[in-house]
Structure formats: structure tokens, C-alpha cells
Amino acid sequence: MIKPKKTVSNTTIADKMPGLVTIYSIPLGKYTYVNNSVTTVLGYKPKDFLNGGIEFMGSLIHPEDLPEVELQNNKALVAANTQSPKEQLQNLSTDAEYRMKHKKGHWIWVHTELSAFSRNEDGEVAEVLSISTNVTERKEQENQIERLKSEFEILVDKQNKEIQDREKMFRSLIEV
């Protein structure tokens, strides 16, 4: 028989999650928490993020995706910091999908959700909670569907053209 644990810490829960969980402190300008799943998702150790900070994280985001990720994050932060106390209870969040470089050198797609984790005495966001999951397989399937759709449309257009050409030929024979 399995005995239940008397207490379960938040870090225990976060370390069991399949996705990357981080907490970034705005006043300190650094990550204060990175769960162990970062190793599974990106191949890095939590200390790589804790020591490297936001610059390290930014260096892993695909250069084509980085400007949009930064823009969306900044917009969300500004919006969160201008919320009324009542709106703050709803905990404004944002999400994005972008590519990150795995330690082994290949790119993976992640879906990241950000939310205000804590606020200072003025109601401004002090810490940001980030949860990122690997969605590479889904993105590859979506891309494959788009490729197949394009190929199908090309075939349909080709068939339609052949039908139209045959129809023209048939009409020309009838008119003779």
C-alpha cells in the first residue's frame, strides 16, 4: 500500500510537470526558479537559466521569433501593470508559440504561457510565472497537413485544367 505524503511542495509538483516552469523576478532581473524539466525539454540544467538569466533565455529563442516574443511579453507586462486592483484578481496572462534551440543544436517549438506570479506593493508585476511545453510534434503535423493541402490543391487545379481542356476539345469536335 502506498502511503500518501503529508505535504507536497510546489517545487515537487513543478518538477513532475512535463513542461518547463520558470519564475522570473523583475526587480532582481533574474530567474529565481527553473524546474528540472528544462533538461527534458531543452537539454539544459536549471542552473544554466539561473546563472545565465534572461540573456541566456533570449539567446535560445529563434532569431526570427525573438522580436515578436519580446513585443508580446512587453505588451502583456504593460497591460498587467495598468490593471485596476479588481482586474488584477483575474491575473492577466499571455501565450505564444516560438522556436527554441535545444542544447544538442536542433530547434524545437514551444508553447509558453506567462502570468503574473506576484506583485509589489504598488500592484505592479514583480514576478512572472512561465510554463512552456514542447509542441514540436504538433507543429510538424500542422506543417505536414499544410503541405498535403497544397499538394492536393495543385492536383485538383491540374485535374480541373485537364477537364476544361477536354471540354474545349469536345465542344470543338461537336461544332464541326
Z-matrix of the N, CA and C atoms (Angstrom, degrees):
N
C 1 1.445
C 2 1.526 1 109.37
N 3 1.326 2 116.32 1 135.37
C 4 1.453 3 121.77 2 179.98
C 5 1.521 4 108.70 3 -87.32
N 6 1.321 5 115.06 4 127.75
C 7 1.458 6 119.92 5 177.65
C 8 1.524 7 108.69 6 -89.50
N 9 1.327 8 117.39 7 130.93
C 10 1.462 9 119.02 8 178.33
C 11 1.526 10 110.17 9 -69.93
N 12 1.332 11 115.33 10 146.00
C 13 1.458 12 119.78 11 175.47
C 14 1.521 13 108.63 12 -70.88
N 15 1.317 14 116.05 13 145.98
C 16 1.458 15 119.75 14 -178.57
C 17 1.523 16 111.07 15 -70.22
N 18 1.331 17 116.96 16 -41.01
C 19 1.454 18 120.35 17 177.77
C 20 1.521 19 108.76 18 -135.11
N 21 1.303 20 115.12 19 148.24
C 22 1.451 21 121.47 20 176.70
C 23 1.516 22 106.57 21 -125.58
N 24 1.305 23 116.71 22 122.96
C 25 1.461 24 119.36 23 -179.85
C 26 1.521 25 110.19 24 -81.41
N 27 1.332 26 114.57 25 158.71
C 28 1.467 27 119.62 26 177.68
C 29 1.525 28 110.80 27 -62.07
N 30 1.327 29 116.97 28 -34.98
C 31 1.464 30 118.59 29 -179.64
C 32 1.521 31 110.82 30 -68.79
N 33 1.325 32 117.62 31 -33.80
C 34 1.462 33 120.04 32 176.06
C 35 1.521 34 109.95 33 -61.72
N 36 1.312 35 116.22 34 -44.43
C 37 1.473 36 120.96 35 178.98
C 38 1.526 37 109.89 36 -63.64
N 39 1.328 38 116.66 37 -48.66
C 40 1.468 39 120.79 38 -177.57
C 41 1.524 40 111.80 39 -62.05
N 42 1.332 41 117.18 40 -36.33
C 43 1.466 42 119.67 41 -179.71
C 44 1.519 43 112.34 42 -71.35
N 45 1.310 44 117.94 43 -19.00
C 46 1.468 45 121.50 44 178.32
C 47 1.525 46 111.88 45 -89.27
N 48 1.325 47 117.08 46 -10.46
C 49 1.467 48 120.61 47 -179.49
C 50 1.521 49 109.90 48 -71.61
N 51 1.333 50 117.09 49 146.18
C 52 1.463 51 119.57 50 179.69
C 53 1.524 52 112.97 51 -75.66
N 54 1.315 53 117.90 52 -12.78
C 55 1.452 54 121.46 53 -177.89
C 56 1.510 55 112.64 54 -104.04
N 57 1.315 56 114.65 55 166.89
C 58 1.453 57 123.23 56 178.50
C 59 1.524 58 109.11 57 -78.89
N 60 1.333 59 117.22 58 126.13
C 61 1.457 60 123.00 59 178.26
C 62 1.526 61 107.95 60 -119.77
N 63 1.334 62 116.00 61 126.52
C 64 1.463 63 120.16 62 177.28
C 65 1.512 64 109.77 63 -132.92
N 66 1.323 65 114.75 64 156.10
C 67 1.468 66 121.81 65 169.55
C 68 1.520 67 105.67 66 -125.95
N 69 1.333 68 115.24 67 125.25
C 70 1.460 69 121.33 68 -179.64
C 71 1.518 70 108.69 69 -112.88
N 72 1.326 71 116.09 70 125.54
C 73 1.463 72 122.01 71 178.32
C 74 1.517 73 109.34 72 -90.97
N 75 1.318 74 116.91 73 117.76
C 76 1.463 75 121.01 74 179.34
C 77 1.530 76 110.97 75 -68.68
N 78 1.348 77 119.44 76 -47.30
C 79 1.467 78 118.39 77 179.10
C 80 1.533 79 113.85 78 -61.36
N 81 1.322 80 117.12 79 -37.80
C 82 1.457 81 120.35 80 179.96
C 83 1.528 82 112.13 81 -81.78
N 84 1.339 83 116.60 82 -21.12
C 85 1.458 84 121.18 83 -179.21
C 86 1.514 85 113.35 84 67.86
N 87 1.344 86 115.98 85 34.27
C 88 1.460 87 118.83 86 -179.67
C 89 1.521 88 110.53 87 -155.91
N 90 1.342 89 114.12 88 164.32
C 91 1.455 90 119.68 89 174.38
C 92 1.525 91 108.21 90 -75.44
N 93 1.327 92 115.76 91 135.26
C 94 1.467 93 120.11 92 176.96
C 95 1.523 94 111.36 93 -106.44
N 96 1.333 95 115.52 94 -13.30
C 97 1.463 96 119.84 95 177.76
C 98 1.519 97 109.70 96 -152.34
N 99 1.316 98 115.84 97 135.92
C 100 1.471 99 123.41 98 172.44
C 101 1.523 100 105.70 99 -141.83
N 102 1.334 101 116.60 100 124.11
C 103 1.471 102 118.09 101 -177.81
C 104 1.528 103 111.06 102 -76.63
N 105 1.315 104 114.91 103 167.25
C 106 1.464 105 121.12 104 -176.35
C 107 1.523 106 113.65 105 -70.04
N 108 1.327 107 117.64 106 -15.15
C 109 1.473 108 120.31 107 179.91
C 110 1.517 109 112.76 108 -66.35
N 111 1.323 110 117.73 109 -13.16
C 112 1.458 111 120.47 110 176.67
C 113 1.530 112 110.14 111 -57.53
N 114 1.329 113 116.11 112 -30.52
C 115 1.459 114 119.79 113 178.96
C 116 1.527 115 110.54 114 -68.48
N 117 1.328 116 116.72 115 -41.17
C 118 1.462 117 121.06 116 179.27
C 119 1.525 118 110.64 117 -70.20
N 120 1.316 119 117.11 118 -43.60
C 121 1.464 120 121.50 119 -174.31
C 122 1.531 121 111.75 120 -75.08
N 123 1.341 122 117.35 121 -47.35
C 124 1.461 123 120.75 122 -172.47
C 125 1.528 124 115.16 123 -120.37
N 126 1.324 125 117.22 124 -7.48
C 127 1.452 126 119.91 125 178.28
C 128 1.527 127 114.66 126 86.76
N 129 1.325 128 117.42 127 -1.48
C 130 1.459 129 121.17 128 -179.06
C 131 1.524 130 110.69 129 -97.48
N 132 1.308 131 115.69 130 167.79
C 133 1.459 132 122.97 131 175.25
C 134 1.529 133 108.26 132 -95.69
N 135 1.329 134 117.39 133 152.01
C 136 1.470 135 119.04 134 176.45
C 137 1.530 136 113.02 135 -51.63
N 138 1.334 137 117.29 136 -37.71
C 139 1.471 138 120.09 137 -178.06
C 140 1.527 139 111.94 138 -63.17
N 141 1.352 140 118.01 139 -26.89
C 142 1.465 141 120.07 140 177.16
C 143 1.522 142 110.54 141 -60.70
N 144 1.326 143 116.43 142 -40.62
C 145 1.463 144 121.15 143 178.74
C 146 1.524 145 111.01 144 -77.22
N 147 1.317 146 115.79 145 -41.61
C 148 1.461 147 120.03 146 -179.52
C 149 1.524 148 111.01 147 -62.07
N 150 1.324 149 117.41 148 -39.64
C 151 1.463 150 121.35 149 179.68
C 152 1.523 151 112.62 150 -82.61
N 153 1.316 152 116.89 151 -36.59
C 154 1.464 153 120.98 152 -174.83
C 155 1.512 154 114.60 153 -84.02
N 156 1.319 155 116.55 154 -22.36
C 157 1.460 156 120.83 155 176.66
C 158 1.512 157 114.88 156 66.44
N 159 1.323 158 113.76 157 -158.59
C 160 1.470 159 121.80 158 -175.52
C 161 1.531 160 110.46 159 -66.12
N 162 1.341 161 117.54 160 -29.45
C 163 1.466 162 120.38 161 178.68
C 164 1.526 163 110.18 162 -65.07
N 165 1.328 164 115.78 163 -41.82
C 166 1.461 165 120.00 164 178.41
C 167 1.524 166 109.96 165 -63.11
N 168 1.327 167 116.06 166 -47.46
C 169 1.467 168 120.53 167 178.92
C 170 1.524 169 110.27 168 -58.15
N 171 1.323 170 116.41 169 -47.14
C 172 1.463 171 120.58 170 -179.98
C 173 1.517 172 112.76 171 -60.93
N 174 1.335 173 116.63 172 -33.23
C 175 1.465 174 119.83 173 -179.35
C 176 1.521 175 112.13 174 -70.33
N 177 1.338 176 116.98 175 -17.76
C 178 1.461 177 120.59 176 -179.89
C 179 1.526 178 112.79 177 -90.04
N 180 1.321 179 117.02 178 -16.82
C 181 1.468 180 120.66 179 -179.70
C 182 1.527 181 109.15 180 -78.44
N 183 1.316 182 115.84 181 136.24
C 184 1.470 183 121.09 182 -178.81
C 185 1.527 184 109.20 183 -55.25
N 186 1.351 185 117.62 184 134.24
C 187 1.466 186 120.95 185 -178.05
C 188 1.526 187 114.35 186 -55.23
N 189 1.322 188 118.05 187 -31.90
C 190 1.469 189 120.52 188 178.49
C 191 1.527 190 111.51 189 -72.56
N 192 1.335 191 117.48 190 -25.51
C 193 1.458 192 121.86 191 -176.01
C 194 1.527 193 112.83 192 -94.52
N 195 1.335 194 117.04 193 -24.12
C 196 1.467 195 121.45 194 -172.30
C 197 1.532 196 114.15 195 -57.19
N 198 1.335 197 120.54 196 -47.23
C 199 1.466 198 118.75 197 -178.93
C 200 1.536 199 113.09 198 -58.50
N 201 1.315 200 117.13 199 -41.63
C 202 1.475 201 120.38 200 -179.81
C 203 1.522 202 111.00 201 -68.94
N 204 1.323 203 117.64 202 -39.79
C 205 1.465 204 121.12 203 178.29
C 206 1.532 205 109.63 204 -62.18
N 207 1.330 206 116.72 205 -46.57
C 208 1.471 207 120.38 206 179.28
C 209 1.523 208 110.85 207 -62.30
N 210 1.331 209 117.18 208 -42.90
C 211 1.464 210 121.45 209 -179.97
C 212 1.526 211 111.34 210 -60.88
N 213 1.329 212 116.55 211 -48.46
C 214 1.468 213 120.60 212 -179.20
C 215 1.528 214 111.61 213 -64.14
N 216 1.332 215 116.88 214 -41.08
C 217 1.462 216 120.34 215 178.79
C 218 1.524 217 111.00 216 -63.88
N 219 1.332 218 116.85 217 -43.61
C 220 1.463 219 120.54 218 179.57
C 221 1.524 220 111.67 219 -65.13
N 222 1.344 221 116.79 220 -41.61
C 223 1.470 222 120.38 221 177.32
C 224 1.525 223 110.97 222 -60.09
N 225 1.333 224 115.71 223 -44.42
C 226 1.462 225 120.36 224 -179.33
C 227 1.526 226 110.90 225 -64.33
N 228 1.319 227 117.13 226 -39.77
C 229 1.461 228 121.05 227 -179.93
C 230 1.521 229 111.05 228 -66.70
N 231 1.319 230 116.68 229 -43.63
C 232 1.472 231 120.38 230 177.41
C 233 1.530 232 109.81 231 -61.63
N 234 1.328 233 116.35 232 -45.69
C 235 1.464 234 120.08 233 179.44
C 236 1.528 235 111.18 234 -61.85
N 237 1.326 236 116.37 235 -42.40
C 238 1.469 237 120.25 236 -179.39
C 239 1.519 238 111.16 237 -65.26
N 240 1.331 239 117.04 238 -35.34
C 241 1.466 240 120.77 239 -178.36
C 242 1.512 241 113.32 240 -78.94
N 243 1.338 242 117.33 241 -10.94
C 244 1.462 243 119.87 242 178.40
C 245 1.530 244 112.12 243 -106.52
N 246 1.320 245 116.11 244 9.72
C 247 1.461 246 120.43 245 179.22
C 248 1.528 247 110.70 246 -74.13
N 249 1.316 248 114.35 247 148.74
C 250 1.461 249 119.80 248 172.21
C 251 1.526 250 108.58 249 -73.40
N 252 1.342 251 117.85 250 160.73
C 253 1.474 252 119.10 251 178.51
C 254 1.529 253 113.18 252 -54.13
N 255 1.329 254 117.21 253 -36.39
C 256 1.469 255 120.22 254 179.04
C 257 1.530 256 110.30 255 -66.68
N 258 1.340 257 116.56 256 -42.70
C 259 1.464 258 120.77 257 179.61
C 260 1.520 259 111.24 258 -66.63
N 261 1.335 260 117.47 259 -30.89
C 262 1.458 261 121.40 260 -179.14
C 263 1.522 262 111.46 261 -61.79
N 264 1.322 263 116.54 262 -27.70
C 265 1.460 264 119.99 263 179.10
C 266 1.522 265 111.30 264 -65.87
N 267 1.336 266 116.74 265 -24.13
C 268 1.464 267 120.95 266 179.70
C 269 1.528 268 112.08 267 -81.81
N 270 1.336 269 116.97 268 -7.21
C 271 1.456 270 123.33 269 174.58
C 272 1.522 271 113.44 270 50.50
N 273 1.308 272 114.90 271 77.90
C 274 1.457 273 121.77 272 178.24
C 275 1.531 274 111.26 273 -52.00
N 276 1.305 275 115.90 274 137.13
C 277 1.464 276 119.62 275 178.19
C 278 1.522 277 109.19 276 -139.41
N 279 1.315 278 115.09 277 167.68
C 280 1.457 279 121.43 278 177.62
C 281 1.524 280 108.34 279 -143.31
N 282 1.314 281 115.80 280 160.68
C 283 1.461 282 118.93 281 176.99
C 284 1.513 283 110.01 282 -141.82
N 285 1.328 284 114.81 283 160.13
C 286 1.464 285 120.70 284 -179.08
C 287 1.518 286 109.26 285 -157.15
N 288 1.328 287 115.05 286 157.87
C 289 1.462 288 121.78 287 173.02
C 290 1.512 289 107.40 288 -121.64
N 291 1.319 290 115.55 289 131.95
C 292 1.450 291 121.07 290 -177.39
C 293 1.522 292 109.31 291 -158.68
N 294 1.336 293 114.88 292 170.06
C 295 1.463 294 120.55 293 -178.16
C 296 1.531 295 110.38 294 -96.78
N 297 1.330 296 114.44 295 141.75
C 298 1.464 297 121.02 296 174.97
C 299 1.528 298 108.60 297 -129.19
N 300 1.316 299 114.66 298 147.79
C 301 1.463 300 120.02 299 -178.41
C 302 1.525 301 109.80 300 -86.91
N 303 1.329 302 115.21 301 122.19
C 304 1.463 303 122.12 302 175.68
C 305 1.527 304 108.00 303 -72.19
N 306 1.308 305 116.37 304 154.55
C 307 1.463 306 121.06 305 179.73
C 308 1.527 307 111.96 306 -56.73
N 309 1.335 308 117.00 307 -30.07
C 310 1.470 309 121.02 308 179.17
C 311 1.527 310 112.74 309 -77.65
N 312 1.335 311 117.50 310 -4.62
C 313 1.460 312 120.75 311 173.78
C 314 1.512 313 116.45 312 105.80
N 315 1.321 314 118.86 313 -12.48
C 316 1.465 315 119.85 314 -179.80
C 317 1.541 316 109.86 315 -91.68
N 318 1.326 317 114.85 316 162.00
C 319 1.462 318 120.95 317 -178.84
C 320 1.521 319 109.55 318 -94.89
N 321 1.311 320 115.94 319 139.95
C 322 1.458 321 121.24 320 172.23
C 323 1.526 322 107.94 321 -124.21
N 324 1.308 323 115.34 322 153.97
C 325 1.463 324 121.77 323 175.00
C 326 1.520 325 108.21 324 -93.95
N 327 1.333 326 116.33 325 135.28
C 328 1.451 327 120.70 326 174.89
C 329 1.520 328 109.61 327 -125.60
N 330 1.311 329 114.12 328 148.80
C 331 1.466 330 121.68 329 170.76
C 332 1.520 331 105.26 330 -108.90
N 333 1.330 332 116.53 331 119.60
C 334 1.457 333 121.62 332 -176.58
C 335 1.516 334 110.51 333 -116.59
N 336 1.316 335 115.06 334 134.06
C 337 1.463 336 121.99 335 173.16
C 338 1.509 337 107.79 336 -115.60
N 339 1.325 338 115.58 337 130.13
C 340 1.456 339 122.25 338 179.24
C 341 1.520 340 108.98 339 -114.78
N 342 1.313 341 116.05 340 142.98
C 343 1.463 342 119.67 341 173.26
C 344 1.515 343 109.36 342 -149.19
N 345 1.315 344 115.04 343 158.62
C 346 1.463 345 120.89 344 176.88
C 347 1.524 346 107.47 345 -69.18
N 348 1.322 347 116.22 346 122.07
C 349 1.459 348 121.10 347 -179.16
C 350 1.524 349 110.81 348 -93.13
N 351 1.332 350 115.87 349 -38.04
C 352 1.465 351 120.01 350 174.99
C 353 1.523 352 108.30 351 -150.34
N 354 1.333 353 114.15 352 161.52
C 355 1.461 354 121.18 353 179.98
C 356 1.525 355 108.88 354 -128.48
N 357 1.336 356 115.36 355 155.17
C 358 1.455 357 119.15 356 176.30
C 359 1.527 358 110.13 357 -84.18
N 360 1.324 359 116.23 358 -176.85
C 361 1.472 360 120.19 359 -176.43
C 362 1.532 361 113.09 360 -65.00
N 363 1.341 362 117.24 361 -19.80
C 364 1.467 363 120.91 362 176.87
C 365 1.526 364 112.61 363 -88.97
N 366 1.331 365 116.93 364 0.45
C 367 1.457 366 121.10 365 179.11
C 368 1.512 367 114.39 366 87.06
N 369 1.337 368 117.21 367 2.87
C 370 1.464 369 120.28 368 178.63
C 371 1.521 370 109.82 369 -82.30
N 372 1.320 371 115.55 370 151.42
C 373 1.455 372 120.69 371 -179.99
C 374 1.529 373 109.11 372 -63.36
N 375 1.331 374 115.92 373 126.88
C 376 1.465 375 121.56 374 177.84
C 377 1.522 376 110.77 375 -104.77
N 378 1.323 377 116.54 376 -35.59
C 379 1.459 378 120.72 377 179.61
C 380 1.524 379 109.39 378 -134.14
N 381 1.316 380 114.55 379 142.55
C 382 1.460 381 121.52 380 179.75
C 383 1.528 382 108.74 381 -114.42
N 384 1.321 383 115.67 382 127.09
C 385 1.465 384 122.40 383 175.06
C 386 1.522 385 108.01 384 -93.75
N 387 1.326 386 115.87 385 130.90
C 388 1.464 387 121.49 386 -179.34
C 389 1.520 388 108.61 387 -126.17
N 390 1.326 389 115.73 388 131.56
C 391 1.464 390 121.38 389 175.44
C 392 1.525 391 107.23 390 -125.65
N 393 1.336 392 115.62 391 119.01
C 394 1.467 393 121.08 392 -177.21
C 395 1.517 394 109.84 393 -120.87
N 396 1.328 395 115.36 394 132.42
C 397 1.463 396 120.23 395 177.36
C 398 1.526 397 109.46 396 -120.92
N 399 1.304 398 115.03 397 147.22
C 400 1.459 399 121.85 398 179.32
C 401 1.531 400 108.42 399 -75.90
N 402 1.335 401 116.19 400 117.76
C 403 1.470 402 121.02 401 179.60
C 404 1.532 403 110.73 402 -118.08
N 405 1.322 404 116.15 403 23.22
C 406 1.466 405 121.22 404 -176.94
C 407 1.522 406 111.63 405 -57.06
N 408 1.315 407 116.83 406 -46.42
C 409 1.470 408 120.32 407 -177.79
C 410 1.531 409 110.37 408 -60.82
N 411 1.317 410 117.26 409 -43.55
C 412 1.460 411 120.36 410 179.04
C 413 1.524 412 111.21 411 -64.18
N 414 1.352 413 117.29 412 -42.77
C 415 1.459 414 120.65 413 179.58
C 416 1.529 415 110.81 414 -63.86
N 417 1.333 416 116.73 415 -39.54
C 418 1.463 417 120.02 416 177.64
C 419 1.525 418 110.95 417 -64.04
N 420 1.333 419 116.93 418 -39.87
C 421 1.464 420 120.62 419 177.31
C 422 1.525 421 110.86 420 -65.60
N 423 1.339 422 116.88 421 -40.91
C 424 1.468 423 120.24 422 177.23
C 425 1.522 424 110.50 423 -62.05
N 426 1.331 425 116.51 424 -42.57
C 427 1.469 426 120.38 425 178.77
C 428 1.524 427 111.21 426 -64.79
N 429 1.324 428 116.50 427 -39.26
C 430 1.462 429 120.03 428 178.31
C 431 1.535 430 109.91 429 -64.92
N 432 1.314 431 117.11 430 -41.17
C 433 1.469 432 120.78 431 177.53
C 434 1.525 433 110.01 432 -60.87
N 435 1.333 434 117.27 433 -42.82
C 436 1.468 435 120.51 434 179.08
C 437 1.525 436 111.28 435 -64.16
N 438 1.341 437 117.02 436 -41.10
C 439 1.469 438 120.16 437 177.83
C 440 1.527 439 110.65 438 -63.05
N 441 1.340 440 116.11 439 -45.74
C 442 1.466 441 119.92 440 179.45
C 443 1.528 442 111.29 441 -63.59
N 444 1.319 443 115.67 442 -38.87
C 445 1.466 444 120.28 443 178.06
C 446 1.527 445 110.11 444 -62.05
N 447 1.315 446 116.80 445 -44.44
C 448 1.467 447 121.22 446 178.41
C 449 1.524 448 111.18 447 -63.06
N 450 1.331 449 116.31 448 -45.06
C 451 1.463 450 120.05 449 178.10
C 452 1.523 451 110.90 450 -61.55
N 453 1.319 452 117.22 451 -40.87
C 454 1.461 453 121.51 452 178.84
C 455 1.524 454 110.57 453 -63.44
N 456 1.341 455 116.43 454 -43.95
C 457 1.464 456 120.11 455 179.37
C 458 1.518 457 111.33 456 -62.23
N 459 1.324 458 116.84 457 -38.74
C 460 1.471 459 120.70 458 177.36
C 461 1.528 460 109.96 459 -63.16
N 462 1.343 461 116.96 460 -45.29
C 463 1.462 462 120.63 461 178.53
C 464 1.525 463 111.94 462 -62.75
N 465 1.316 464 116.38 463 -42.24
C 466 1.466 465 120.32 464 179.18
C 467 1.530 466 109.91 465 -63.49
N 468 1.330 467 116.58 466 -44.32
C 469 1.467 468 120.20 467 178.49
C 470 1.532 469 110.56 468 -61.54
N 471 1.324 470 116.08 469 -40.80
C 472 1.468 471 120.48 470 178.77
C 473 1.527 472 110.17 471 -63.54
N 474 1.321 473 116.59 472 -45.28
C 475 1.467 474 120.69 473 178.71
C 476 1.530 475 110.57 474 -62.56
N 477 1.320 476 117.17 475 -43.49
C 478 1.470 477 120.84 476 178.57
C 479 1.524 478 111.02 477 -60.47
N 480 1.324 479 116.59 478 -41.95
C 481 1.471 480 120.75 479 178.74
C 482 1.529 481 109.92 480 -63.33
N 483 1.333 482 117.01 481 -43.93
C 484 1.464 483 120.56 482 179.15
C 485 1.531 484 110.58 483 -62.10
N 486 1.320 485 116.13 484 -41.94
C 487 1.474 486 120.24 485 178.71
C 488 1.524 487 110.12 486 -62.98
N 489 1.330 488 116.72 487 -44.39
C 490 1.466 489 120.59 488 179.33
C 491 1.529 490 111.04 489 -63.08
N 492 1.336 491 115.77 490 -41.73
C 493 1.469 492 119.37 491 178.43
C 494 1.529 493 111.08 492 -63.19
N 495 1.325 494 117.39 493 -42.50
C 496 1.469 495 121.32 494 178.83
C 497 1.526 496 110.44 495 -65.99
N 498 1.326 497 115.20 496 -38.43
C 499 1.461 498 118.81 497 179.05
C 500 1.535 499 109.76 498 -63.44
N 501 1.322 500 117.26 499 -43.45
C 502 1.465 501 121.44 500 178.11
C 503 1.526 502 110.27 501 -60.89
N 504 1.340 503 115.51 502 -44.37
C 505 1.442 504 120.21 503 179.97
C 506 1.538 505 109.83 504 -63.22
N 507 1.310 506 117.13 505 -44.35
C 508 1.448 507 122.06 506 -179.87
C 509 1.540 508 109.91 507 -62.28
N 510 1.306 509 117.62 508 -45.13
C 511 1.481 510 121.05 509 179.71
C 512 1.526 511 110.55 510 -63.43
N 513 1.337 512 116.88 511 -37.36
C 514 1.461 513 119.31 512 -179.90
C 515 1.549 514 110.29 513 -67.57
N 516 1.325 515 117.11 514 -33.11
C 517 1.453 516 120.69 515 177.70
C 518 1.538 517 110.52 516 -70.12
N 519 1.316 518 115.66 517 -38.80
C 520 1.457 519 120.29 518 -178.75
C 521 1.536 520 110.29 519 -69.03
N 522 1.312 521 117.13 520 -36.48
C 523 1.466 522 121.11 521 -177.15
C 524 1.522 523 111.49 522 -73.20
N 525 1.282 524 119.28 523 -13.63
C 526 1.464 525 121.45 524 -179.40
C 527 1.483 526 111.94 525 -76.19
